[in-house]
């Protein structure tokens, strides 16, 4: 028993040494300096966002979805708090996430928390984009602020995600949307993926947190899927079956919808903008962003909120050098999701395309 304890201590010491080595190698930077993850967001913008969407206990509220919270909202909240240099706010959001969502026995987060339900967690399955966002934020904050506990927590989530949700199916390395329900064994058209779950900017950080998973290969596969649709002149669908050739999955509306809106943003944030990769969605969004029918490529539902228009403006900037409109340079919160995209978009432009501001 004593030998086992000593072995555990040696493994823990080795893990901690690795993480501390990352801290030592990370360039020290004050909270408001430019750092991996995007340009800092303005303090006033973060305060407006926090006042509307972040409760005192650290719960980030999706007010467009019945006031629930989910692993995605918590992950986005952590990233925005990091970009704002709000260490106390980051810790509150992380504490809620750790206590209320990290209740599975595999190290991943339950995806849905409903204030009107008892118990509050109404679906114990994970959402892999939420896990990815949370681990990424912990990796960024842990390295920039020199907090080993954040790196240890991020490493645990990243390792679990790589072991449980990154799978090789049909020769492709895939990020499954959840541990359950999307694999070849779970449904006739499986595997089914959601391309908006590939947070491309996060994969280099994940490689440092959990090097046992081929995150670079996973990133390449996600880009290959995006490019396959682009080369065919198609928008990427919300949910994609990979049983045969990539196609809209059964049981889901065949649209490029609210989830898919994030794909161009993630591509821009990761510095992977490519005209062919993004031209199809840019054409579909001509006249304003919206939900796009997969078969026809026509916009069916315009989305005029500033946060959605920020995505279109980001594409116009990256692909043509267009200046960001004045009204989009000013942040005023609307609903949780477009407001989140708006702040991430502003950070992206300031970081990678400052000439457009």
C-alpha positions as CSV (number, residue, x, y, z in Angstrom):
1,X,0.0,0.0,0.0
2,X,2.8,2.4,0.9
3,X,4.5,1.6,-2.4
4,X,1.3,2.4,-4.3
5,X,1.0,5.7,-2.4
6,X,4.6,6.6,-3.3
7,X,3.9,5.8,-6.9
8,X,0.8,8.0,-6.9
9,X,2.8,10.8,-5.4
10,X,5.6,10.4,-8.0
11,X,3.0,10.5,-10.8
12,X,1.3,13.6,-9.3
13,X,4.7,15.3,-8.9
14,X,5.6,14.6,-12.5
15,X,2.2,16.0,-13.7
16,X,2.7,19.1,-11.6
17,X,6.2,19.6,-12.8
18,X,5.0,19.4,-16.4
19,X,2.3,22.0,-15.8
20,X,4.7,24.3,-13.9
21,X,7.2,24.0,-16.8
22,X,4.4,25.3,-19.1
23,X,3.9,28.2,-16.7
24,X,7.6,29.0,-16.7
25,X,7.8,28.9,-20.5
26,X,4.7,31.1,-20.9
27,X,5.5,34.7,-21.6
28,X,4.5,36.7,-18.5
29,X,1.8,39.3,-19.4
30,X,-0.4,41.6,-17.4
31,X,-4.1,40.9,-17.5
32,X,-4.9,43.5,-20.1
33,X,-2.0,42.7,-22.5
34,X,-2.6,40.9,-25.7
35,X,-2.3,37.2,-25.1
36,X,-3.3,33.8,-26.7
37,X,-7.0,33.7,-27.0
38,X,-7.6,37.0,-28.6
39,X,-7.3,40.7,-27.9
40,X,-8.5,41.9,-24.6
41,X,-12.1,43.1,-24.5
42,X,-13.0,46.5,-23.1
43,X,-13.8,46.6,-19.4
44,X,-17.0,48.5,-20.0
45,X,-18.2,45.9,-22.6
46,X,-17.4,43.0,-20.1
47,X,-19.2,44.8,-17.3
48,X,-22.3,45.2,-19.5
49,X,-22.2,41.5,-20.5
50,X,-21.5,40.4,-16.9
51,X,-24.3,42.5,-15.5
52,X,-26.9,41.0,-17.8
53,X,-25.8,37.4,-18.2
54,X,-23.6,36.4,-15.2
55,X,-25.2,35.7,-11.8
56,X,-23.4,36.5,-8.6
57,X,-22.8,32.8,-8.1
58,X,-21.0,32.5,-11.5
59,X,-23.9,31.0,-13.5
60,X,-23.9,32.3,-17.1
61,X,-27.5,32.5,-18.2
62,X,-28.8,31.8,-21.7
63,X,-31.8,34.2,-21.6
64,X,-32.8,33.2,-25.1
65,X,-33.3,29.6,-24.1
66,X,-35.5,29.7,-21.0
67,X,-32.9,31.0,-18.6
68,X,-31.0,27.8,-18.5
69,X,-27.2,27.5,-18.2
70,X,-25.0,24.9,-20.0
71,X,-21.4,23.9,-20.4
72,X,-21.2,26.1,-23.5
73,X,-22.3,29.3,-21.7
74,X,-19.9,28.6,-18.8
75,X,-17.1,28.0,-21.2
76,X,-17.8,31.2,-23.1
77,X,-18.1,33.1,-19.8
78,X,-14.7,31.9,-18.7
79,X,-13.1,32.9,-22.0
80,X,-14.7,36.4,-21.9
81,X,-13.6,36.9,-18.2
82,X,-10.1,35.9,-19.2
83,X,-10.1,38.3,-22.1
84,X,-11.4,41.0,-19.7
85,X,-8.7,40.3,-17.2
86,X,-11.4,39.7,-14.5
87,X,-9.8,37.1,-12.3
88,X,-12.4,37.3,-9.6
89,X,-15.2,36.9,-12.2
90,X,-13.3,34.0,-13.8
91,X,-13.1,32.2,-10.4
92,X,-16.8,32.6,-9.7
93,X,-17.8,31.2,-13.1
94,X,-15.3,28.4,-12.7
95,X,-16.6,27.6,-9.2
96,X,-20.2,27.3,-10.4
97,X,-19.0,25.1,-13.3
98,X,-17.0,22.9,-11.1
99,X,-19.6,22.4,-8.4
100,X,-22.8,22.2,-10.6
101,X,-21.8,20.7,-13.9
102,X,-18.7,18.6,-13.3
103,X,-20.7,15.9,-11.7
104,X,-20.2,13.1,-14.2
105,X,-17.9,10.2,-13.3
106,X,-15.7,10.6,-16.4
107,X,-14.3,14.1,-15.8
108,X,-16.6,15.8,-18.3
109,X,-19.4,18.3,-17.7
110,X,-23.1,17.7,-17.7
111,X,-24.4,20.0,-20.5
112,X,-27.7,21.4,-19.2
113,X,-28.6,23.1,-15.9
114,X,-32.2,24.4,-15.5
115,X,-33.0,26.7,-12.6
116,X,-36.7,25.6,-12.8
117,X,-36.0,21.9,-12.4
118,X,-35.1,19.8,-9.3
119,X,-32.5,18.5,-9.6
120,X,-31.2,21.3,-11.8
121,X,-29.1,19.1,-14.1
122,X,-31.8,17.7,-16.5
123,X,-29.5,16.0,-19.0
124,X,-26.3,14.3,-17.7
125,X,-24.8,13.8,-21.2
126,X,-21.9,16.1,-22.1
127,X,-21.6,18.6,-24.9
128,X,-18.1,18.4,-26.2
129,X,-17.9,22.0,-27.3
130,X,-18.7,23.1,-23.8
131,X,-16.0,20.8,-22.4
132,X,-13.5,22.1,-25.0
133,X,-14.3,25.7,-24.2
134,X,-13.9,25.2,-20.4
135,X,-10.6,23.3,-20.7
136,X,-9.3,25.9,-23.2
137,X,-10.2,28.8,-20.9
138,X,-8.6,27.1,-17.9
139,X,-5.4,26.5,-20.0
140,X,-5.3,30.1,-21.1
141,X,-5.9,31.6,-17.6
142,X,-3.7,29.1,-15.8
143,X,-0.7,29.9,-18.1
144,X,-1.2,33.7,-18.3
145,X,-2.0,34.2,-14.6
146,X,0.3,31.5,-13.3
147,X,-2.4,29.5,-11.4
148,X,-1.4,25.8,-11.4
149,X,-4.8,24.7,-10.2
150,X,-6.4,25.9,-13.4
151,X,-3.9,24.0,-15.5
152,X,-4.5,20.8,-13.4
153,X,-8.3,21.1,-13.9
154,X,-7.9,21.9,-17.6
155,X,-5.7,19.0,-18.1
156,X,-8.2,16.7,-16.4
157,X,-11.0,17.8,-18.7
158,X,-8.9,17.8,-21.8
159,X,-7.6,14.3,-21.1
160,X,-11.2,13.0,-20.4
161,X,-12.5,14.7,-23.6
162,X,-9.7,13.1,-25.7
163,X,-10.3,9.7,-24.2
164,X,-14.1,9.7,-24.3
165,X,-15.2,11.9,-27.2
166,X,-12.4,11.9,-29.8
167,X,-12.8,8.8,-31.8
168,X,-11.6,7.4,-35.1
169,X,-14.6,6.4,-37.2
170,X,-14.3,5.2,-40.8
171,X,-10.7,6.4,-40.9
172,X,-11.6,9.9,-39.7
173,X,-10.6,11.4,-36.4
174,X,-13.7,13.0,-35.1
175,X,-15.0,15.0,-32.1
176,X,-18.2,13.4,-31.2
177,X,-20.8,16.0,-30.0
178,X,-21.4,13.9,-26.9
179,X,-20.1,10.7,-25.4
180,X,-23.5,9.1,-26.0
181,X,-25.9,9.2,-28.9
182,X,-23.9,10.1,-32.0
183,X,-21.6,7.2,-32.8
184,X,-22.0,4.5,-35.5
185,X,-23.4,2.1,-32.9
186,X,-25.9,4.7,-31.6
187,X,-27.8,5.7,-34.8
188,X,-28.2,4.3,-38.4
189,X,-26.6,7.4,-40.0
190,X,-23.8,7.6,-37.4
191,X,-21.3,8.9,-36.9
192,X,-22.9,12.3,-36.7
193,X,-20.9,15.4,-35.9
194,X,-21.4,19.2,-35.5
195,X,-18.7,21.2,-37.2
196,X,-19.3,24.1,-34.8
197,X,-18.0,22.0,-32.0
198,X,-14.5,22.3,-33.5
199,X,-13.1,25.3,-31.6
200,X,-10.0,25.5,-33.8
201,X,-8.1,28.0,-31.7
202,X,-8.3,25.7,-28.7
203,X,-6.5,22.7,-30.2
204,X,-2.9,24.0,-29.6
205,X,-3.7,24.6,-26.0
206,X,-5.3,21.2,-25.7
207,X,-2.2,19.6,-27.2
208,X,-0.2,21.1,-24.3
209,X,-2.8,20.1,-21.7
210,X,-3.4,16.5,-22.9
211,X,-0.7,15.5,-25.4
212,X,-1.9,11.9,-25.5
213,X,-4.7,13.0,-28.0
214,X,-3.9,14.0,-31.6
215,X,-5.5,17.4,-31.4
216,X,-3.7,18.6,-34.5
217,X,-5.1,15.7,-36.5
218,X,-8.5,16.4,-35.1
219,X,-8.2,20.1,-36.2
220,X,-7.1,19.0,-39.7
221,X,-10.1,16.7,-40.0
222,X,-12.5,19.4,-39.0
223,X,-11.0,21.8,-41.6
224,X,-11.2,19.1,-44.2
225,X,-14.9,18.6,-43.6
226,X,-15.5,22.4,-43.8
227,X,-13.5,22.5,-47.0
228,X,-15.4,19.5,-48.5
229,X,-18.6,21.5,-48.3
230,X,-17.0,24.6,-49.5
231,X,-15.5,22.9,-52.6
232,X,-19.0,21.5,-53.4
233,X,-20.4,25.0,-53.2
234,X,-22.5,24.1,-50.1
235,X,-22.9,25.6,-46.7
236,X,-22.0,23.3,-43.8
237,X,-25.1,21.8,-42.2
238,X,-25.9,22.1,-38.6
239,X,-25.6,18.3,-38.0
240,X,-23.6,16.2,-40.4
241,X,-23.8,12.4,-41.0
242,X,-20.5,10.8,-42.0
243,X,-21.9,7.3,-42.6
244,X,-21.1,7.8,-46.3
245,X,-20.3,11.2,-48.0
246,X,-20.9,14.1,-45.6
247,X,-24.6,15.1,-45.6
248,X,-27.2,16.5,-43.3
249,X,-28.0,14.0,-40.5
250,X,-31.5,12.4,-40.2
251,X,-33.8,13.9,-37.6
252,X,-32.3,17.4,-37.8
253,X,-33.4,20.3,-39.9
254,X,-31.2,20.5,-43.0
255,X,-29.9,24.0,-42.5
256,X,-26.8,25.9,-41.6
257,X,-28.3,27.3,-38.4
258,X,-27.6,28.8,-35.1
259,X,-24.8,26.4,-34.2
260,X,-23.1,26.7,-37.6
261,X,-23.0,30.5,-37.4
262,X,-19.9,30.0,-35.2
263,X,-17.8,28.1,-37.7
264,X,-16.5,31.2,-39.6
265,X,-15.8,32.9,-36.3
266,X,-13.7,30.0,-35.1
267,X,-11.9,29.8,-38.4
268,X,-11.0,33.6,-38.2
269,X,-10.0,33.4,-34.5
270,X,-7.6,30.5,-35.3
271,X,-6.0,32.4,-38.1
272,X,-7.3,29.9,-40.7
273,X,-9.2,32.3,-43.0
274,X,-9.1,31.1,-46.6
275,X,-11.2,32.6,-49.4
276,X,-12.5,29.3,-50.8
277,X,-13.2,28.0,-47.3
278,X,-15.4,31.0,-46.4
279,X,-16.7,32.2,-49.7
280,X,-19.8,30.0,-49.8
281,X,-21.1,31.2,-46.4
282,X,-20.2,34.8,-47.3
283,X,-22.3,34.6,-50.5
284,X,-25.2,33.0,-48.6
285,X,-25.1,35.9,-46.0
286,X,-25.2,38.6,-48.7
287,X,-27.5,41.3,-47.5
288,X,-27.2,40.1,-43.9
289,X,-26.5,36.9,-41.9
290,X,-29.2,34.3,-41.4
291,X,-30.2,30.6,-41.3
292,X,-29.5,29.0,-44.7
293,X,-31.3,26.1,-46.3
294,X,-28.7,23.4,-47.1
295,X,-30.3,22.1,-50.4
296,X,-30.9,25.5,-52.0
297,X,-28.2,27.6,-50.4
298,X,-30.9,30.3,-49.8
299,X,-31.3,32.3,-46.6
300,X,-34.6,31.4,-44.9
301,X,-34.4,33.4,-41.7
302,X,-32.6,36.7,-41.5
303,X,-30.7,37.3,-38.2
304,X,-30.4,41.1,-37.8
305,X,-29.1,41.2,-34.2
306,X,-25.8,43.1,-33.9
307,X,-23.9,39.9,-32.7
308,X,-24.9,38.0,-35.8
309,X,-24.1,40.9,-38.1
310,X,-20.7,41.0,-36.4
311,X,-20.0,37.6,-37.9
312,X,-20.8,38.8,-41.4
313,X,-18.7,42.0,-40.8
314,X,-15.8,39.8,-39.7
315,X,-15.9,37.8,-42.9
316,X,-16.1,41.0,-45.0
317,X,-13.0,42.3,-43.1
318,X,-11.0,39.2,-43.4
319,X,-11.7,38.5,-47.1
320,X,-12.0,42.0,-48.4
321,X,-10.6,44.4,-45.9
322,X,-14.0,46.1,-45.2
323,X,-14.2,48.3,-42.1
324,X,-16.3,47.2,-39.2
325,X,-19.5,49.4,-39.2
326,X,-19.5,51.9,-36.4
327,X,-22.7,50.5,-34.8
328,X,-21.0,47.1,-34.4
329,X,-17.9,48.6,-32.8
330,X,-20.1,49.6,-29.9
331,X,-21.3,46.7,-27.7
332,X,-24.7,46.7,-26.2
333,X,-26.0,43.3,-24.9
334,X,-29.1,41.8,-26.5
335,X,-29.6,38.1,-25.9
336,X,-26.9,35.8,-24.5
337,X,-25.8,34.0,-27.7
338,X,-25.5,36.9,-30.2
339,X,-24.0,39.1,-27.4
340,X,-21.3,36.4,-26.8
341,X,-20.5,36.2,-30.5
342,X,-20.4,40.0,-30.7
343,X,-17.7,40.2,-28.0
344,X,-15.7,37.3,-29.4
345,X,-15.9,38.9,-32.8
346,X,-14.7,42.3,-31.6
347,X,-11.8,40.5,-29.9
348,X,-11.0,38.7,-33.1
349,X,-10.9,41.8,-35.2
350,X,-8.8,43.7,-32.7
351,X,-6.4,40.8,-32.5
352,X,-6.0,39.7,-36.2
353,X,-7.5,42.5,-38.3
354,X,-7.0,45.8,-36.5
355,X,-6.9,47.7,-39.8
356,X,-10.7,47.1,-40.0
357,X,-11.4,49.0,-36.9
